[in-house]
Amino acid sequence: MEVLSRDELKTLVEKRKGPCVSIFMPTHREGGAEIQQNPIRFKNMLREAEERLVAGGPDHLDVEELLAPVQALLKDTDFWRHLLDGIALFRSPEFFRYYRLPLDLKELVVVTDRFHIKSLLPLLSGDGQFYVLALSQNEVRVLRGTRYHIEEIDLEGIPKSRAEALKYDDYEKQSHFYPGSQGRASGKIMPLSGHGVGGTDDKREPHDDILRYFHQIDAGLHKLLRDERAPLVLAGVEYLFPIYREANTYRHLMDEGIPGNPEGVRAEELHEQAWALVQPYFQKAQREAADQYRQLVSSGRTSNDIKEIVPAAHYGRVESLFVALGVERWGTFDPATNEIHLHASAEPGDEDLLDLAAAQTFLHRGNVYVVDPGQIPDDQNRSPLAAIFRY
């Protein structure tokens, strides 16, 4: 199982050799009598996927071989342990991945020439994902959260404490300081003491040590957060907040943090306090996008016409997209001619055009808001999507 992230989602929407099977299933968490229904429901959905592959797949396709690793999950007891609220599974001839998600998914099986991803977007857009950086001088924790769930992430490259950070930092400086250099260090950091790094005559202030510590944390977070837009919430003793902000390079660090020493504080407590801070942030972004849509209705930069939005998303013209959760519009799109054909129900070769618009908007770094059907800004025509164009 992989952790769902923006990078993971990019991997899922990449063009690949089909057919591509996407399975979304709500699950019962461990501890209730209903958990016995999980494998039964999964088996039924797998049978549906098999029937669709036999009916619409290429003649040379070995359906049994393709679904073998998915079938194996039915007997994998580890797979059924520690379930959350849903499972999303993706299988193609060259790809297999699944996610346990803190999201109440609609039961859905899709077999097309690409993976279906719209059901995942509430975790990564709109009121989606956030991070908590729990800081103290003795401990560092990074947690990834959504409205429904939070979990601790084990990241390489981040020191576990101030002592570890400064020990490593001093070692690095010593290894880059050579006799005969006339006081110049060959590395980026100069020794801060005239009697050797970290010696008894070191005149560094605690602020400087903490700042060096936080620079290492920020550098370690860079790989995780470099393409993210999710808010980052600090948790720690308040005097540490301005020092961390000196070291921070992540643009979406929240102004307000969670005060108090986070050592020993349960993840669930941090989740409750962090969600109280990020929920208004998410709601504001979505509300501002909806207001912008209404203001631009007469400008030609908005549309709720699927035949206009899908080609625009394909070419990267969509700045913000509202799309209805739990709704599909089946049909085909030909990028060579920009022609769209809609069908009342899925036909062989069809795909969900709402999902296609969402995936292309996401790939071109637009904002995607997956909302209840009644929250589409312009619902006069009962459209399941609405878009603001970049131009």
C-alpha positions in Angstrom: 0.0 0.0 0.0 1.2 3.5 -0.8 0.4 6.8 0.9 -1.8 9.0 -1.4 0.0 12.3 -2.4 0.0 14.7 -5.3 3.0 12.8 -6.7 1.1 9.5 -6.4 -1.9 11.0 -8.1 0.3 12.2 -11.0 1.5 8.6 -11.3 -2.1 7.4 -11.6 -3.1 9.8 -14.3 -0.1 9.1 -16.5 -1.0 7.5 -19.8 -0.3 3.7 -19.7 -0.9 0.5 -21.5 -4.6 -0.5 -20.9 -7.0 -1.7 -20.0 -7.0 0.1 -16.6 -9.2 -1.2 -13.8 -10.2 1.2 -11.0 -12.1 -0.1 -8.0 -13.5 2.1 -5.3 -15.1 0.4 -2.3 -16.4 1.7 1.1 -15.2 -0.4 4.0 -16.1 -1.0 7.6 -13.3 -0.4 10.1 -11.9 -3.1 12.4 -13.9 -3.6 15.5 -17.5 -3.9 14.2 -19.5 -6.9 13.2 -19.8 -5.4 9.7 -16.1 -6.1 8.9 -17.1 -9.5 7.5 -18.9 -7.8 4.7 -15.7 -6.2 3.4 -14.2 -9.2 1.5 -17.6 -10.3 0.3 -18.3 -6.9 -1.3 -14.7 -6.8 -2.7 -15.3 -10.2 -4.3 -18.5 -9.0 -5.9 -16.8 -5.9 -7.3 -13.9 -8.0 -8.6 -16.4 -10.2 -10.4 -17.9 -7.1 -12.0 -14.4 -6.0 -13.2 -13.8 -9.4 -14.7 -17.1 -9.3 -16.6 -16.3 -5.9 -18.0 -12.8 -7.0 -19.1 -14.2 -10.1 -20.8 -16.8 -8.0 -22.6 -14.7 -5.0 -23.6 -11.1 -6.0 -23.4 -8.8 -6.9 -26.3 -9.1 -10.4 -27.6 -5.5 -11.3 -26.5 -6.0 -10.2 -22.9 -5.6 -12.8 -20.3 -8.1 -11.6 -17.7 -7.2 -14.2 -15.2 -3.5 -13.2 -15.2 -4.3 -9.5 -15.1 -6.5 -9.9 -12.0 -4.4 -12.5 -10.2 -2.7 -10.0 -7.8 -6.1 -8.5 -7.0 -7.6 -11.9 -6.4 -4.7 -12.7 -4.1 -5.8 -9.9 -1.7 -8.9 -12.0 -0.8 -6.7 -14.4 1.0 -4.3 -11.8 2.4 -5.3 -11.3 6.1 -2.9 -8.3 6.4 -4.8 -6.5 3.7 -8.0 -6.6 5.7 -6.5 -5.4 8.9 -6.6 -1.8 10.1 -9.0 -0.6 7.4 -10.1 3.0 7.2 -13.3 4.1 5.4 -12.5 3.1 1.9 -10.2 1.3 -0.5 -9.1 2.5 -3.9 -7.4 -0.1 -6.1 -5.8 0.4 -9.5 -4.6 -2.4 -11.9 -3.3 -2.4 -15.5 -1.0 -4.9 -17.2 2.0 -3.0 -15.9 0.8 -1.4 -12.7 -0.8 -2.4 -9.4 -1.5 -0.2 -6.4 -4.1 0.2 -3.7 -4.8 2.7 -0.9 -6.6 2.5 2.4 -8.4 5.9 2.6 -10.0 8.0 5.4 -12.8 8.7 2.9 -16.3 7.3 2.5 -16.1 6.2 -1.1 -19.0 5.5 -3.5 -18.9 1.9 -4.7 -17.6 2.0 -8.3 -15.9 -0.1 -10.9 -14.4 1.6 -14.0 -12.6 -0.2 -16.8 -11.2 2.2 -19.5 -7.8 3.1 -21.0 -6.8 5.2 -18.0 -7.4 5.2 -14.3 -10.4 6.9 -12.7 -9.2 9.4 -10.1 -12.0 11.9 -9.4 -13.1 10.0 -6.2 -9.6 10.6 -4.8 -9.6 14.4 -5.3 -11.4 15.4 -2.1 -8.3 14.3 -0.2 -6.0 16.5 -2.3 -8.1 19.6 -3.1 -10.8 21.7 -1.7 -11.2 20.7 2.0 -8.5 18.1 1.5 -5.1 17.4 2.9 -2.9 19.3 5.5 0.2 18.6 7.5 1.2 19.1 11.1 4.8 19.7 12.1 5.0 19.0 15.9 8.2 20.6 17.1 10.1 20.5 20.4 13.8 20.5 21.1 13.6 16.8 22.0 11.3 15.4 19.3 10.0 16.1 15.8 6.9 14.5 14.3 5.3 15.1 10.9 1.6 14.2 10.5 -0.6 14.1 7.4 -4.2 14.8 7.9 -7.6 15.2 6.3 -11.0 16.2 7.7 -11.5 12.5 8.6 -8.1 11.1 9.7 -4.5 11.9 10.6 -1.4 9.7 10.6 2.2 10.1 11.4 4.7 10.0 8.6 8.2 8.6 9.0 10.5 10.8 6.9 14.1 10.4 6.1 16.4 13.4 6.3 14.7 15.0 9.3 16.5 15.0 12.6 14.6 13.5 15.5 15.8 16.1 18.0 17.9 19.3 18.4 20.8 17.3 19.8 20.8 15.0 16.8 20.6 17.9 14.4 23.5 19.8 15.9 25.7 16.7 16.3 25.2 16.0 12.6 25.7 19.7 11.6 28.9 20.0 13.6 30.3 16.8 12.1 29.5 18.1 8.6 31.4 21.3 9.3 34.4 19.5 10.8 34.6 17.3 7.8 34.7 20.4 5.5 37.3 22.4 7.6 40.9 21.6 6.7 44.2 22.8 8.2 45.8 25.4 6.0 42.5 26.9 4.9 43.3 30.1 6.8 40.0 30.0 8.6 37.9 29.4 5.5 35.6 26.4 5.4 35.3 24.5 2.2 31.6 23.8 2.9 28.8 26.3 3.1 28.9 26.8 6.8 31.8 28.5 8.6 32.9 27.3 12.0 31.3 29.5 14.7 34.1 29.2 17.3 37.7 30.2 17.3 38.7 27.0 19.2 37.0 24.3 17.0 33.5 23.5 16.2 31.3 22.8 19.2 34.1 23.4 21.7 33.7 24.9 25.2 34.5 28.3 23.9 31.7 28.2 21.4 29.8 31.6 21.7 26.6 30.6 19.8 23.3 31.7 21.3 20.5 29.2 21.8 18.5 31.0 19.1 21.3 30.2 16.5 21.4 26.5 17.5 17.6 26.2 17.2 17.7 28.0 13.9 20.3 25.5 12.5 18.1 22.7 13.8 15.0 24.1 12.1 16.9 24.7 8.8 17.6 20.9 8.8 13.9 20.2 9.4 12.9 22.5 6.6 15.4 20.9 4.2 14.1 17.4 5.1 10.5 18.5 4.5 11.3 19.9 1.1 11.1 16.6 -0.8 7.7 15.9 0.7 6.2 19.3 0.2 7.9 20.7 -2.9 4.8 20.3 -5.1 2.2 20.6 -2.4 -0.3 23.3 -1.8 -1.6 21.8 1.4 -1.4 24.0 4.6 1.3 23.2 7.1 0.4 23.8 10.8 3.1 24.2 13.5 2.6 22.7 16.9 5.0 23.7 19.6 5.9 26.1 22.4 5.1 29.5 21.1 8.6 31.0 21.3 9.7 28.5 18.7 7.2 29.7 16.1 9.1 32.8 14.9 12.4 31.0 14.9 10.9 28.3 12.6 9.5 30.9 10.3 13.0 32.2 9.8 14.1 28.8 8.5 10.9 28.0 6.6 10.8 27.9 2.8 7.3 26.3 2.4 4.8 28.9 1.1 1.7 27.4 2.7 2.8 27.5 6.3 -0.2 28.7 8.4 0.0 32.0 10.3 -1.5 30.4 13.4 -0.2 27.4 15.1 -1.0 25.0 17.9 0.6 26.3 21.1 2.1 24.1 23.8 4.6 21.3 24.1 3.5 18.5 21.7 5.6 15.8 23.2 3.3 13.0 24.3 0.2 14.6 22.7 -1.9 12.0 20.8 -2.3 12.4 17.1 -6.0 12.6 17.5 -5.7 15.7 19.8 -3.4 17.4 17.2 -5.9 16.5 14.5 -8.8 18.2 16.3 -6.8 21.4 17.0 -5.3 21.5 13.5 -8.6 21.0 11.7 -10.0 23.9 13.6 -7.3 26.1 12.0 -7.3 24.7 8.5 -11.1 24.3 7.9 -11.7 28.1 7.5 -8.6 28.1 5.2 -10.2 25.5 2.9 -13.6 27.0 3.0 -12.3 30.4 2.2 -10.4 29.2 -0.9 -13.5 27.4 -2.2 -15.8 30.3 -1.4 -13.5 32.8 -3.2 -13.4 30.6 -6.3 -17.2 30.3 -6.3 -17.5 34.1 -5.9 -15.0 34.6 -8.8 -17.1 32.3 -11.0 -20.2 34.3 -10.4 -18.4 37.6 -11.0 -17.0 36.4 -14.3 -20.2 34.8 -15.7 -20.7 37.5 -18.3 -17.0 37.8 -19.2 -16.7 34.6 -21.4 -14.2 33.1 -18.9 -16.7 30.7 -17.3 -18.7 27.7 -18.5 -20.9 24.9 -17.2 -21.0 23.2 -20.6 -19.2 19.8 -20.5 -18.5 20.0 -24.3 -16.6 23.2 -23.7 -14.9 22.4 -20.5 -13.4 19.0 -21.4 -11.3 20.3 -24.3 -10.3 23.4 -22.3 -9.1 21.2 -19.5 -7.1 19.1 -22.0 -5.3 22.1 -23.2 -4.6 23.6 -19.8 -7.1 26.5 -20.0 -9.0 25.7 -16.8 -8.0 27.7 -13.7 -10.6 26.4 -11.3 -13.0 23.5 -11.7 -16.1 22.6 -9.7 -17.2 19.0 -10.3 -20.0 17.0 -8.7 -19.0 14.1 -6.4 -20.7 10.8 -7.1 -21.9 11.8 -10.6 -20.6 10.4 -13.9 -21.1 11.5 -17.5 -20.1 8.8 -19.9 -18.9 9.4 -23.4 -15.8 10.0 -25.6 -13.5 12.8 -26.3 -11.3 13.0 -29.4 -8.4 15.5 -28.8 -7.6 15.6 -32.6 -11.0 17.1 -33.4 -12.2 18.2 -30.0 -15.4 16.3 -30.6 -17.4 15.0 -27.6 -20.1 12.3 -27.7 -22.2 11.8 -24.6 -24.2 8.7 -23.8 -27.0 8.0 -21.3 -25.0 5.0 -19.9 -21.5 3.7 -20.3 -20.8 2.1 -23.7 -17.6 0.2 -24.7 -14.8 2.7 -25.1 -16.5 5.3 -22.9 -15.0 7.1 -20.0 -16.4 9.5 -17.3 -15.8 12.9 -18.9 -16.2 14.6 -15.5 -13.2 12.5 -14.3 -11.3 13.4 -17.5 -11.9 17.2 -16.9 -10.8 16.9 -13.3 -7.6 14.8 -14.1 -6.5 17.3 -16.8 -7.2 20.3 -14.6 -5.1 18.7 -11.9 -2.3 17.8 -14.3 -2.1 21.4 -15.5 -2.0 22.7 -11.9 -5.5 24.1 -11.8 -7.7 24.1 -8.7 -10.2 21.2 -8.5 -13.1 21.4 -6.0 -15.0 18.1 -5.8 -18.3 19.1 -4.2 -21.8 17.9 -3.6 -24.0 18.5 -6.7 -25.8 21.4 -5.0 -22.6 23.3 -4.5 -21.7 23.8 -8.1 -21.7 27.7 -8.4 -23.9 28.0 -11.4 -26.5 25.2 -11.1 -29.3 26.9 -13.1 -28.9 24.2 -15.8 -28.3 21.5 -13.2 -24.8 21.0 -14.7 -22.5 18.6 -12.8 -19.5 20.9 -13.4 -18.4 24.5 -13.8 -15.1 26.1 -14.8 -13.2 29.3 -14.7 -10.9 29.6 -17.7 -7.4 31.1 -17.5 -8.0 33.0 -20.7 
